Amino acid sequence: MKSSLALFAETVLAIARRLLWLSTWLLWIPMAVYIIALNHNHSLGILQGALLVVSLIGLVVINAETAVVIYSSRRSNPWFSRGLLQRWGRIRRRPAPLARPAPGPLPPQVSLPFVSIPFVTIIVAAYLPNEQDIIEDTLLHWLTRVTPPAQGWEIILAYNTPVRLPVEDRLQALARRYPALVLLPVAHSHSKAENLNAALQMATGEMTGIFDADHYPAADCLSRAWAWLYQGRYDMVQGRNIIRNAKDSWLTQLIAVEFECIYGVSHYGRSLLADTALFGGSNGYWRTATLRHLGFHPTRLTEDIDVTVRSLLGGYRPVHDPAIVTTELAPDNLRGLWLQRQRWSQGWLEVAGLHLGRVLRSPHLDAAQKPYWVLMLLFSQGFYALVWQVVPMLLSIYLSRSTRDLNFENLNLVLMGLLTLSVVLQVAVAMGLRPAASTYTRRHGVLYCLLSPVYFWLKALIGMVAVVNHFSGSRVWHVTARTKSKPNRWMVALRGVK
């Protein structure tokens, strides 16, 4: 068999060797420290206790979110009420700080076609040199495949580019053909946030949808989103992002299943349990007045998480609806994934450092939401660095002259086993509830489960590097490469072998 499989491509192996070398150093240094400490009769009890607490919390959260998603899937009401923890714990919900219509329960009898949609603004943000190959297809999808509101809409392409590109002439021709398309080149912009802020200044819709340049939303996305916002109970609704190029490679298949677990189970379960959600950067629909008031911080690495936390601190209410579907492109190589996830991890660290204290003191988060957000922000700061210590700690116990702590080893193995089973259950639920638009199957879920230890190691390594970059002051923004979906060379090679 020729080594034409993408999984064993030379570039992949070269990157893997570098990652293995980096992870070896990150394992060897703490292991040496632990061996010295144990040989001098120091205890690792505090670190061991922290690891066990993190494992228990992760076990509870993962299974609670999965269980409530299973429960909701068996109910026929699509407007299944959020905030089960508030109802079961009789927790009083915090009042909104701004005058709004009295929020009533979402009525199951409301049918989407009977909700009158106002004039809507759609903002598509793009860094044009990176997305010039896909932007025309994205805009044509919006203009021809998505159902426009009866009151009308505007689709603002807010983009920046260091030089004029040939695609701009074609975009101008497209705008002349479709009057709803508004082209907004943002001079001197260096970030997605600056593009969005410029577009918000000219947005005239009552609802504004934010999208990246690679997203193809479902035809009914606007009606579904407005059905959540029109009563005044919520200020933002985040939809479900699924991977469109899942069949491109083994890596995109892993990311596709991961996104299904995140958007189809974790985010949805959080919304059902605690009546809270986060804006994922795309496929999010806001009240325009709310988003214009908040704005996007131009220097944040993750402007979406930053605006989410600031909205919560201001008393605004987000919700997650997995029925609002869009498809997007996943990175198809390890370098692209590394740079994207490193920015995400470092961005969460940045937001946690800025807002964790305010979240703890916030009067607008109730007794269910506040612990949830504190845990998410704390986990973003210490989860990967802490979990990374499991292997060097166990190795140091074996290699040192100290007496082995069998209780810790056995309990750690039990918790790791339970966490693994919990992830398998989450994947099974996610695959069982995946939307019809998905291009992946349960077979991809099995592949994800088999490769999940390696994939988790990779994400933990990325998280460790993000921690180092954050505390060393390194803040480099790498744009995620966007290209059209490629033929699946891996699967073609497999068919050739057969």
N, C-alpha and C positions, 0 to 999 in steps of 0.2 A: 504494500500500500504506500502510495506517495504521501509525503507529509504535507498535503494540501489542505488538510482540515484547519479551519481558522483557529481552533483551540490550540493547535500546536505550531502556529505560524512562528517564524523566526523572531519577528518583532515582539510577539507576545512572550516568547521565552526570554528574550533579552530584558524586557521590562520585569518579568517575574524574577529573574536573577537579581536585578537591582533591588526589588522589593524584599526578596529573601535576605539579602545582605543587610538592608536597613533594619528589618525586623530582628535579625540576629543580634545586632548591636543594641537595639532597644530592649531585648530580652536579657542579654548578657550583663548589662550594666546594673539593673536592679537586682538580678540574681546574685551578683558578686556582693552587693551591699547587704542583702539578706543573709548570705552565708557568713559574712563577717559579724553581723549583728547576732546571729544565732550562736556562733562559736564563742562570743563574749557573754553568753547567757542573757541576751536581751530577748524580749518576747515580741512576736508579731501579732499579738492578740487584737490590738485595735484595728489593724488592717484586715485581719481575718473576719472580725465582727462586721466591719463596713462592707466587705464583700458579701457576706451572708445576708445582710440587710438589703443590699441592692438586689440580690437574687430573689429574695422574698417579695420585694416590691414589684419587680419585673414580672414575677410569676402571677401575682394577684392582678396587676393591671392588664396583662395580655389576656388572661382567661376571663376577666370581667368584661372586657371589650368584646371578645369573641362570643361570649355567652349572650350578651344583650343583642348582638347582631343576629345571632341564630333566633332569639326570641322574637325580634321585630320582623324577621323574614317570614315568620309563620302567621303574621297578622295581615289582614286584607287592607287595613287602612293605610294609604300612602302618606298620610299626614300624622303618622305615629308621633305622639307628643314627646318632646325632649325633656331631659331633666329627671330621670328616674331616681337618682340619688336624692334630689331635692324633695321629691314626693315621698319616697320611702322613709327618708330621715326627717320629714316635716321641716325642711329647711326653708326659712323665709327668703324669698328672692329679693335682691336689692332693687330698689326703684331706679328708673332711668333718670339721669340728671337733667334731661331736656324735655320740654313739653312735647308730647306725642299723643296720637290717638290711644285710647285705653287698649292695651294688648289683651285680646281674647284668645281662647283656644283655637287652634287651627281646625276649621270644620271639615270633617271628612266628606261632606256633600259638595264641597267646592270642586268644580271641574275646570281644568285648565283653560279650555276654550272660552269660558264665560268670564274670565278675569280680563278686564280691559287693560291692555298694556299701553303705557304712555310713550311719549317720544324717548328713544333710548340712544345713548352714546356708547359706541364700542371703540376702545383704544387698543390698537395693536402696536406694541413697542418693538423696535428693531434697530440693531446695529448693522447697517446695510452691507458693508463689505462681507460680513459673516453670513448674511441671510439673503444675498442677492439671488441665489439659485432657487430659493423656495418661496420668496415673498409673493410672487405673482400668483402661484397656485393657492397660497393661503387666502389672499384677498378674493380670488375668484370663488373659492369655497364659500366664503362669507356672503358674497354677492349673489350666488346662484343656488346654494344649498341650504342656507339658514332662512327660516321663515321670518320676514320683517314684521315689525309691529304695524298695526293699522294706522297709528298716529305718526309713523315715520321713524327714521333712524339716521344716524350719521356714523360712518366708520372712519376714524381718524388713524392714519398711519403716522405715528410719531417716530421719526428715525433720525439718526445722526450718521455722518460719514465724513471721513477726512478729505476725500476727493470726490469729484463728481463721477458717477458711474453710468454706463450705458443703460442699466436697468431703470434709471430715473426717467428717461424718455419714454420707456414703455409704460411705466407707472402713470405718467401724465396722460398718455393716450387712454389708459384704463379709467382714469378719473373723468375724462371727457365722456367716456362711454357710460359710466355709472355716476350720476350726480351725487349719490350718497357717500361716495368715497372722497375723503378730504386728505390731501397730502400735507404733512407738517414736518419739513426739515428743521431740526432744532440746532441752530448755530451754537458753536462752542460747548456742546453737550459732551460729557465724558461718561455718562452712565444711563442705565435704564430709568432710574428715578428722575433724572432731569428731563428725559423725554416725556415721562408720564406727567410730571408737574406742568410742563408746557402745554400738553394736551388738555389737562384739567382746566386750565384757564379759559379755554375756548369751548369746553363741553357744554351743551345746552340740554342734554337729556335729563330726565328725572332719575333714571337708573344708568349707571356706567359699568360696563363690563371691561375687565382688564385681561389682555391676552398676550402671550408671546407669539413670535412670528411663525412658529411651526405648528400651531394648534388648529385642528379642524373640529369645531364644536358640532353637536347634534342639532338637527333642524329645529327642535322645540326648546332649545336652551333658554331663550328669553322669556317665554311664557312660564316655564317652570321656575325660573329665578324670581320673576316678579310676583308669582304666587306666594313666595315667602316674605317679600318686602312690603307688599301693598297695604297690609293691615297696620304696619307701624311697630310690630313686635321685634323685628330684626332689622339690622342696618347693613349686613353683608351676608351673602350666601356663597359658600365655596362648593364647587362641583367636584366631580370625579375625573381624574386624569388617568387615561390608560395609554399604553405604549402602542404606537401604530407600526413601528418597524421591528416588532418582536421577533420576526423570523429572519432577521438579517444575520445574526450570529448567536453563539452561545451566550455572550455577554448581554445582548439585548433581551434574550429570553429570560435571563435571571432578573434583569431590571423590570421587565414586564410583570413578572410574578410578584416582585417586591412592591411595585406600585399598586398592584391589586390588593395586597395585604395592607398597605398604608392607607389608601383612599377608600377601599371597599370595606375594611374591617376596623382598623385603628382609628382613623379620623371619624368615621361614622359612629363607632362605638363610643368614642369620647363625647360626641354630640348627644347621643342618646342618654348616656349616663349623667353627664354634668351640664348639659345645655351650653356647651362652649365649643368653639372651633377656631381654626386659624386660616388665614389667607395664604394660599400656596403660591402666589406670584402670578398665576394665570388661571383662567376659568373661574374668576371671582367676580361677583356682581355687587356693587355698592350703591347706596343712595348717594347721588352725586354731591349733594350738599355736605354729607358726612365726610366723603373722601377728599373733597376740596378743602374742608376745614383741617383735616389731619395732614394731608400732603405726604410726600415721600422724602425721606432724608437722603440727600444726594451722595453721601459718602459711606452709607452703610453697606456692608458686604451682602447682607440679606435684608433688603428694604421691605420685603413682604412680611417677615417675622417682626421687624421693628414696627411697622404700621399696625400689625395685629395687636401687639402688646400695648401700644399707645392708645389704640381704640378701646381696648378693655379697660385701661386706666381712666379713660374718659367716660366710661359708662355705656359705650356702644356694645351692641349684641350681635355676634356672628353665629351662623348656623351652617351645618354641613348637610348637603343633599347628594347622595351617590347617584341619583337618577339624572342629574345634570351632567351629561357625559361630553368629554372632549378627548381627542386623540392627539398625541405629541410624539416627537422623535427622541429616542434615548441615545446617549453616547454609544458609538459602536466600537470603541477601542478603549483600552485600559487608561491611556493617558487622559483622554477626555473625561472619563469617569472620575479619575483621581482629582483632576483640577476642579471639576464641578462639586464633588463631595467635600473636598478640602475647603472650598469657599463656603458651602453650607455649614459645615461644622464650625468653622471660625466665625461665621456670621451669628450662629446661635450663641457662641461664647461671648461675642461682643454685646449682643442684646441682653444676655443674662447679666453681664457685668454692669450694664447701664440701668436696667429696670428691675432687677430682682428685689431690691429693697422697697421700691415703690409698689410692686405687686404684693409684698407682704403687708404693707400698710393701706392698701387700696380699700376704700369703702364700697366700691362698685362690684367687687367679686364676693359671692356668697361662700358659705362654709364648705361647699362641694367644689366650686370652681377654683378657689384660691389654692387649696392643697394640690390640685391637679396641675396648675400652672407653675407653682413653686417646684414641684417634682420635675416637670419638663425642663425648666430652666436650670435646676440643680444638676439634673442628669446631663444636660448639654455641657456643663462645666466639668463634671468629674467622672461621668460614666465610663468613657473609653479608657481614660487613664487608670481608673480603678480596676476595670475588668481585665486590662492588659496584664495586671500583676498576678493573675491566677497561675499562669504557667511558671514564671520565674519563682514564685513563692513555693509552689509544690516541688520544683526542682531543687530549690535551696534547702528545703526540709530533708530531702533525700540525701543531698550531698554534704550537709553540715554534720557536725558531731553531736548535735542536740538530739534530745529524745523526740521521736516523731509524735505528732498530734494526730492520732488516728481518728478521733472524734471529728475534728475539722475536715480531714480528708474524706471521710465517709459522708458527712453531711454535705460537703461541697459537691461530691459526685452525685448524690441524690438530687440536689437542687439543679445541677446542670442537666441531669437526665430529665427532670420534670420540665425544665425550660425548653429543652429540645422537643419533647412531646407537645408542649404548648404551641411551639412554632409550627410543628407539623399539623396540628389541629387548625391553627389560624390559616395556613396555606390551603388546607382542604376546604374550609368554609369559603375562603376568598375565591377559589377555583369553582366551587359550586354555585356561587352567586355572581360570577363574572358577567358583565353585560354582553348583549348579542354582538356589539361592535368589536369585541375583542378578537384578536387573531391568534391567540394562544390557547392551548388545551390543558387538560389535566396532566398530560405527559410532561409538559413544561413545569408543572407544579412538582412532579416527582424529581425532575432534574434539579430544581431549586433546592428541594430538601436534601438531595444527595450532596450538592455542592455548597450548602449553606455554611458548614464549618469554615471552608476556605474563604467564602464570601464575607463571613463575619470577621474573620481574621484581617481581610483586606480593609474593611470599613473601620475596624478598630485601629489599624495602622494609620489610616488616613486621619482618624480622630486624634491620635497621638501627635502626628505631625502638625495638625491644626492647633493643638494646645501649645506646642513649641513656638509656632509662628505667631500666635496671639500674644504670648507673654514676651516674645522677643521684639515685638513691634512691627513684624513683617505683615504688610497688607497689600498684596498684589492681586488685582482683579484679572482673572482669566476668563475670556468669553467662551462659552460652550459652543463648540463647532456645530453648525447646522448644515447638513447635506441631505439630499434626497435619499429615500430608502434604496438600499443596494440589493442586488440579487444575493440570495442566501448561498454563498459558496460552500459553507459547511454542509448544509443539507444536500446540495448538488454532489459534493464529494462522497457523502454517505450513500447516496443513490447509486453512484458509479461503482462503489465497492460491491454493492449487492448484485 
